Amino acid sequence: MDFLEDVIGNQGGDNDAGLKRTIAVCRYDDIDLSAWPALAAGGMYADKVTYDAAFAHIVGKKFWKFTVTVDKGSKLDSESAGSKGSLSAINNLTMVRVKIDATGAGWLEQHKNDELLFIVEELSGELRVVGDEDLPAMIKEFKLEGGGQVGDDKMLTMTAEAPGRIAKWYTGQAISYTPAV
Amino acid sequence: MEKQTETHEISPEIKDQFEVIKVQPGEVGWKGKIYDLRNITLEQADKLVEEKFPYLKKKVSTSSPAKKDSKVN
């Protein structure tokens, strides 16, 4: 594999951790898979992990919002899977909602075994896609913590796992919360 | 996930000049902001089209150059 460009350091730019509060999610099969966005065409390193066209849904389908609590541990991690010479990636999207209610619990009950696609916005403003072409994300684990003392957090924590490729950046920018026609 | 029902009406002043495409008029995230296509202003609509927003198209004006000329004269 050819090298493409120099990778230089972050010269004092922002490098904020964590996610913004609105996470877009839909069932994986609600995406128009025949129109899956292509990778950006610039031929540089960033283009290897960037979708620069918008996701399209099949007619009547759309993204839905799942709201998390900012700065309570919601995050997107990507790590290696496999051993030297056979490395792949696993992405873990942790979503923390400091509220236990029937709506959040019902969401989990309904979708805990669904194939899903998520789009999250990092604090830096960059959008990331959790789930890749023919590689949907699924909920791996969840916890509804009731707390034992009056000062404890009561919160819903769930982690979605997407295997295969490092979660893509999404410069297509559009997230439709209204049904496709 | 299809239980919520909504109306999908676009405001008349936007409908006059713009067409919502690919989706029903409603909420759309774009460049970190959420716009409700049923309630955007003309200024926002112009800016979105300029930014190559995929769900809005400016309608082509139907008035012919000849008509415009006749108004000037």
Interface residues (C-beta under 8 A of the other chain):
Chain A: T22 A24 C26 R27 D30 A54 A56 G60 K62 F63 W64 Q110 E121 G125 Q173 A174 I175 S176 Y177 T178 P179 A180 V181
Chain B: M1 E2 E6 H8 K22 V23 Q24 P25 G26 E27 V28 G29 W30 K31 G32 I34 L37 F53 P54 Y55
